[in-house]
């Protein structure tokens, strides 16, 4: 059995925006792609993450016009990442410890190669656990047969 890795579960198509992009433009991209966050910066230099929660707590509740605010002013600048070779368990532990729902996935040079979402990791682990349980609960072939 091959061990499952974050690289197997990550989304490779990530949405990146520049820090100068307005929050409204970034929010439109999130809505168009049905995602809860965009990465800020470039593939080679990740500057931050803008989440739907950032928009809500930093702008909407304060009545601030997202069309007037650049992403760089409200993004989360502390970004936790993981490597594609990390196990789903490792990534989930990191998410739990850091209280985040998604992790950008970076290669050994620090370049963005994808993003992994907590719900996808949990779903994959649940499927693996279910499959493993089914395998153990099946009787060996030929068992229980009478001749």
C-alpha positions as CSV (number, residue, x, y, z in Angstrom):
1,X,0.0,0.0,0.0
2,X,1.4,3.4,-1.0
3,X,1.2,6.1,1.7
4,X,-1.1,9.0,0.9
5,X,0.6,12.4,0.8
6,X,-0.7,16.0,0.8
7,X,0.6,16.3,-2.8
8,X,-2.0,13.6,-3.8
9,X,-4.9,15.6,-2.2
10,X,-4.0,19.2,-2.9
11,X,-5.6,21.5,-5.4
12,X,-3.0,22.5,-8.0
13,X,-4.9,25.3,-9.5
14,X,-4.5,28.1,-6.9
15,X,-5.9,31.6,-7.1
16,X,-3.2,34.2,-6.6
17,X,-3.7,37.9,-6.4
18,X,-1.4,40.9,-6.0
19,X,-1.5,42.8,-2.7
20,X,-2.6,45.8,-4.6
21,X,-5.8,44.1,-5.9
22,X,-8.9,45.4,-4.2
23,X,-10.7,43.2,-1.7
24,X,-13.8,43.4,-3.9
25,X,-11.9,42.1,-6.9
26,X,-10.5,39.2,-4.8
27,X,-13.9,38.4,-3.4
28,X,-15.3,38.3,-6.9
29,X,-12.6,35.7,-7.8
30,X,-13.4,33.7,-4.7
31,X,-17.1,33.6,-5.6
32,X,-16.3,32.7,-9.3
33,X,-14.2,29.8,-8.2
34,X,-16.3,28.8,-5.2
35,X,-13.3,29.0,-2.8
36,X,-12.9,30.5,0.6
37,X,-9.4,32.0,0.1
38,X,-6.9,33.5,-2.3
39,X,-3.2,33.5,-2.0
40,X,-1.5,36.8,-2.1
41,X,1.8,37.3,-4.0
42,X,3.3,35.1,-6.6
43,X,4.2,31.5,-7.0
44,X,7.8,32.3,-6.1
45,X,6.9,34.7,-3.2
46,X,3.9,34.1,-1.1
47,X,3.0,37.3,0.9
48,X,-0.2,36.3,2.6
49,X,-3.7,34.8,2.4
50,X,-7.0,36.5,2.1
51,X,-9.9,34.4,3.4
52,X,-13.6,35.0,3.4
53,X,-13.3,35.4,7.2
54,X,-10.7,38.2,6.8
55,X,-13.1,40.1,4.5
56,X,-16.0,39.6,6.9
57,X,-14.3,40.4,10.2
58,X,-12.0,43.2,8.9
59,X,-14.3,45.0,6.5
60,X,-17.9,43.9,6.4
61,X,-18.6,44.2,10.2
62,X,-17.0,47.6,10.2
63,X,-18.9,48.9,7.2
64,X,-15.8,49.4,5.1
65,X,-16.1,49.4,1.3
66,X,-14.1,46.5,-0.1
67,X,-13.8,48.3,-3.4
68,X,-11.6,50.9,-1.7
69,X,-9.3,48.6,0.2
70,X,-6.3,46.7,-1.2
71,X,-5.9,43.0,-0.2
72,X,-2.6,43.8,1.3
73,X,-4.3,45.9,4.0
74,X,-6.5,43.1,5.3
75,X,-4.8,39.8,4.4
76,X,-3.3,37.4,7.0
77,X,0.4,37.8,6.7
78,X,1.4,34.9,8.8
79,X,1.1,32.0,6.4
80,X,1.6,28.4,7.5
81,X,2.5,26.0,4.7
82,X,3.3,22.4,4.2
83,X,5.3,20.3,1.8
84,X,3.7,18.0,-0.8
85,X,5.4,15.0,0.9
86,X,3.7,15.7,4.2
87,X,1.2,13.1,5.4
88,X,-2.4,14.1,5.7
89,X,-2.2,13.5,9.4
90,X,0.8,15.9,9.7
91,X,-1.1,18.6,7.7
92,X,-4.2,18.2,9.9
93,X,-2.2,18.5,13.1
94,X,-0.6,21.7,11.7
95,X,-4.1,23.0,10.8
96,X,-5.4,22.2,14.2
97,X,-2.4,23.7,16.0
98,X,-2.5,26.9,13.9
99,X,-6.3,27.0,13.8
100,X,-6.5,27.3,10.0
101,X,-8.7,25.4,7.5
102,X,-6.3,25.5,4.6
103,X,-2.5,25.3,4.0
104,X,-0.7,26.5,0.9
105,X,1.6,23.7,-0.3
106,X,5.1,24.7,-1.2
107,X,8.0,22.9,-2.7
108,X,11.5,22.7,-1.2
109,X,12.4,26.1,-2.7
110,X,9.3,27.7,-1.1
111,X,7.4,28.0,-4.4
112,X,3.6,27.5,-4.3
113,X,2.5,24.2,-5.9
114,X,-1.0,23.9,-4.5
115,X,-3.3,24.3,-1.6
116,X,-4.9,21.7,0.7
117,X,-8.2,22.2,2.5
118,X,-9.0,20.6,5.9
119,X,-12.3,19.1,4.6
120,X,-10.5,17.3,1.7
121,X,-8.0,15.8,4.1
122,X,-10.7,14.6,6.5
123,X,-12.7,13.1,3.6
124,X,-9.7,11.3,2.2
125,X,-8.7,9.9,5.6
126,X,-12.3,8.8,6.3
127,X,-12.3,7.0,2.9
128,X,-9.0,5.3,3.8
129,X,-10.3,4.3,7.2
130,X,-13.5,3.0,5.8
131,X,-11.7,1.0,3.1
132,X,-9.3,-0.4,5.6
133,X,-12.2,-1.4,7.9
134,X,-13.9,-3.1,5.0
135,X,-10.8,-5.0,4.1
136,X,-10.4,-6.3,7.7
137,X,-14.0,-7.2,8.0
138,X,-14.2,-9.3,4.9
139,X,-13.5,-13.0,5.5
140,X,-10.5,-14.4,3.6
141,X,-11.5,-15.9,0.3
142,X,-12.7,-19.4,0.8
143,X,-13.5,-18.9,4.5
144,X,-16.9,-20.0,5.7
145,X,-17.5,-22.3,2.6
146,X,-18.5,-25.8,3.2
147,X,-17.7,-28.6,0.9
